Amino acid sequence: MTSSDQKPLKSLSETCRFLRAFCFEELFKHACLKPVGQTAYSSKDNEPALLLVFNTKDVEDFLAFILENELHVQSVAVVTQQNLYSQYLDIKSQMGENGIRGCFAYSSFWRRIMDVANPRSITMCCPPTTLASLISCTISVVDEGAFSDMPLHVLHLSCPQNTVQAQTPLPITRGFDLFYLRPWTDFVLNESSSLSVYRTYEYYLKSVPSITRTFPGLCGQIPVTSMENMRFFDYIAVFPLSENVAYMASVLHCFPNLERFGIQLAPDSNNPVLYDRARMMAISPADLWMELDMGYKFVLENLQLVERAPLLKFECFDYSVDGLQSSLDEIFQGTLTKDAGTGSSQTENIWTMNPRHNM
């Protein structure tokens, strides 16, 4: 939630100078940036593209306000439903002798935000193509129309307050630059629902618009060691294609010091989508569960190749969904061991990799 009609803290700050001074810093701990429109521009190769337009004066005024009042912004969110021009981000049309090319128009924008606001967390909620542009990477949009159930993706990066500091400056030439501007320790990626693709012919051949396909380290981009601070990675999606889960699982190799990996591939008990006749029309439930099982098998295959796998905590959020425990137990058997922990409900979904499977 980025806005509300209820603003008790702001109302309290308007009652008197003493209470305003008392509430002042709390009022500006969290910032939300919303684009005001789009504009056309041409890249270095004269290829057409659209950019989200942030009101530059408003952003600069806000940053000046932060500096003047010595405020400590804890989080910055970017929220928009605007979809960027997708042709520029199409992997197939961007492949050539120099490999995949991306859009780097937001590199200086993020550097400015990080240098002044210096937040400990960044959250973006936007369409997949917009997300790709904001973090300067490329995604495939060849089959974008088949994934109408995923209008928005959410990406979240954070690190402890005492580690918020600038990383060694890196040349912004290869994408995903936001990941290297701070020593982030937590990464959450929510890729929404893929249900609509299961209505299409040969759905399993469709290409998901996902940033995981060109993640650093997988395509010879920025060295993996640049992400050595990452400790926690959570991936959430609703019935994603198993092929995309395989790409996502490959990202585990990009975090050499990862301590916990969490995953959810099925709707939770509060999501009634499986009982929604309109959304489930022309979809075979057997296809959904088959892709989910295959996705988990791909995850385990990648976990076995991770160097520090025996030290990694694996958290399966789907294990709390009624009816999934038995099938997940069968998939995990012999590869994962339930974490003893404290025996409480908080540890019932956590496993560790069996040492004999470390390769």
N, C-alpha and C positions, 0 to 999 in steps of 0.2 A: 504494500500500500504506500503510495507516494503523496497522497493528498487526502484531506478529510474536511467535512463541514464542521467538525468539532475541533476547536483550537483553544483548549483551556490554558495552555502555557502562554500562548500569545496574549490571551485575554488578561491573564494575571500580570503579565509584564506591562500592560497598559494602565494599570491601576495607580502606580506611583513610581517615583524614581528609584526608591530603595528596592522594590520588587523587580523593576526592570533590570537593575544591575545584578540582582540575584539570579534572574532567569536568562540573562542575555546570552551567555555562552551556550547554554543548553538549546536555545532557539536555533542555533546555526551549526549544530553538530552534524546534521544530515542535509545534503543538498541534492536536488533533482534537476537535471538539465533536460529540457524538452525542445526539440527542433521546432523552428517556426515555418519550415517549408523546404523546398528543394531548388536546386539550381543546376543548370547544365554546364559542363566544362569539357575540355579535351585533355587527354593524358599526354604524356611525352611522345607517344606514338600516334597522336591525333585520333585516338579511339574515343567515341562518345561515352559519356557517363553522366550520372546524376549524383549530386552530393546533398546530404542533409545540411540544412542551413541553421546554425545556431546564431541567435542574435548576438553578434560580436560585442556590441557596446554593453549589453546586459551582462554578458559573461565577464568582460573586463572590469565593469563596475563592481560586480560581486567579488572578484578576486582582489580588487583594490580595497574593498570593504573588509575582507578577511585580513589583509596585511595591516590596514590602519588600526583595527581593533584587536589584533593578535589572537584571532580565533583559531581553534583547533577543530577542523572538520574531520569527523570520523569516517564518513562514507559519502560517496557520490554515486548517484544513479542516473542512467540515461534511459528514458522510456519513450518509445514511439511505435506507432503502428504503420508508419510510412515504409514502403518497400522501395529500395533503390533499384535503379535500372540494372537488370540482371545480365544483359548480354556481356557487359564488361567483366563480369565475374565468372563467366562460363569457362570451366577448365578446358573443355575440348577446343574452344576457339582461342584459348590463350597458350596452348602448347606449341612449342617451337624449338629452335636450336638452343635458346637460352632457358628452356624449361618453363615452368609456370610463372606467369607474371601477376602481380596483384595491384591493388589500389592503396597508395600510401598517403592519401590526402589528410588523414587524421593524426599522423605522427606528431606534428608540432602542436596540435590541439591537446593531445594527451600529455605531452611534455609540459605544456604551460599549466594545465590543471594540476599535475603532480608536483611541479616545482613550487606552486603557490599554496594550493589547498592542502596538499600532502596528506590525503586521506589514507586510512588503513584498510579500506575496502572499496571496490568498484563493482557495481552491478549494472548489467545491461539487459533490458527486456525489449526485444524488437524482432522483426522478421529475419529469417536466416541470412538473406543477402545483405541486409543492413548491418547485422552483426559482423559478417565477414568484412564489410567495408570499414566498420569502426575499429576493428583490430588489425586491419591491413593484411588480409589474407584472401585467398581465392576459394570458391566452392563451385560445385557443379549444379547448374540449374536446368540441365537438359530435361529432367522429368519433374520439375518443380510443381507443375499443375496437378500431378498425381498425389501430392502431399498437402491437400487443402485443409487437412485437420491439424496442421502444425503452423498456424499463423505467426506464432511468436516462439522464439528460443530465449532462454535465460542463461547468462553467463555471470558468474560471481568469482571474484578474486579477493583474498584478504590476507593479512598478516598481523601478528601481534603488534600492539602499539609501540613497544620498545624496540621494534626492528624496522620501523618505518624510516627509511632513509634511501637516498638515491643510489642506484646501482652504478657501476662503472659505465660511463657513456658508451653506447654501442651505435655504430652506423645504422641508420634506418634504411635498409636496402633489401631485406628479405622477408618482411612481414612478421606478424605476431609481436610487434615491438612493445605493446603494452605489457606483455608477460615479462619483459626484461627491465622495465623501469623501476621495479621494486622487488625486494626479495620475498615474493608471495609464498605463503605456506599452505593456503587452502584454495582449492579450485572446485567449483561446482558447475556442472553443465546440464541443463534441462532442455531436451530437444522435443518436448511436447509429444503429440500423438501421431502415429503413422497409420492409423486405421484406414483412412481413405484409400491408400495405395492397394490394399487387399481387394478392392473392387475392380481393379484393372487387370487386363490380360497379361499373363506372365509377370505378375507383380514382383517376383524375385529378381527380375532383371533391371528393375528401376534403380536409378541413382539418387540417393538421398542428399538433399542440400544440407551438408554438415561440414563444420570446420575441422572435424577430426581427420578428414582425408588428406589434408595438407599440413598437418601439425608439425612443428619444428622437430627435427631429428628423424622424421619418417621420410622426408623427401630431400635429405641432404642440405637442409637449411641451417639455421643457427645451431651451434653445437649443443648437445643435450646437457653438457655440464653447466650451461647457463641457467638451468632450472633445478639446480641441486638443492634449493631451499624448499621445494614443494614437499609437503608432508602428508596432506590429505586430499583425496580426489573422490568426488561423488558424481556419478552419472545417473541421470533419471530420464526415462522415456516410457511411452506407452506403446507396447508391441512394435518396437523398431525392427526393421529387417535385420536378419542375422548377419548379413554382410556388413552392415553399418556398425553393428556391435563388434565385429571383428576389427574394423578400423579403430573404433574407440578403444578396444582392449590393447591395441598396438601402442597407444599413447602411454601405457604404463611403463614402457621402456624409456620414455623421455624423462622420467622422474627417478633418478638414481637413489634418492634417499626417502622414497615414499614409505610412510608408516601404516596408513590405512586406506583401503579402497572400498567405497560403498557403491552399490548398484541397485537400481529398481527398473524392471522391464515390464511389469504388469500394473494395471490400475489398482490402487489401494482400495480398502474396504469402503471408503467414503466416495468412491467414484463409480457411479451406476452405469457406465457406458456400455457394459456387456448386456444390460437389460433395456437399452435404448433401441427400439426396433428401427427407427429411422436411420440411425448411424450404423447399425449392424446389418442393414439391408444388403443383400448380395455378397455378404462376407461369410466365409466358412470358418467357424470357430476353430476347427482342426488346424487350419493354416496358422492361426494366431499362436496356438500353443506349440506347434511344431517349430516356428521361428523363434519363440522364446527359449525352448529347450536347446536349439542349435546355438542360439546366442550365448547361453551359459557355457556350453561346451567350448566355444571359441574363447571365452574369457578364461576358462581353466587352462586351455592350451597355452595362452599367453602368460598366465601367471607362472606356469612351470618353467618358463624361459627367463623370468625376471631374476636377476642375480641375487637380490635380497628377499626372494619369495618366502623363505622360512621365517623371516622376521616381520612379514607383512600381515596385518590384520585385514581379513576380508569380511565385509559386512553386507549381507544380503537382505535388503528391505522387503523383498518379496516373500521371505520365509514366514512372515506374519500373516500372509493372505491365506484364508481358509482354502484348503484343497490343493495347495501347491507344495506343502511340506514333503509329501511322499515322493513326488517326482523330482524335487530338488535334492532330497536325500540320496536318491538313486544316482543322480548326476555327480554329486559331490563325493560319493562313497569311494574310499581308497585314495582320494586326492586331498581332501580337506578333513580337518579334525575340529570338532566343535570346541570353541574356546571355553575353558573351565570358568574363567572369570570369577564372579562372585555368586553365580547361580541366579542372579536377578533377571528381571525381564529385559533389562538394558543390554545384557550380554547374550541373550538367546539367539540372536541373529548373526553372531560373530564367529568366524572360523580362522584357523591358521593352516598354512600349507604343510603337508606331510614332508619331512626332510628327505625321504627317499625319492620324492618326485622332483627334487631340485636338480636341474641339469646344468 
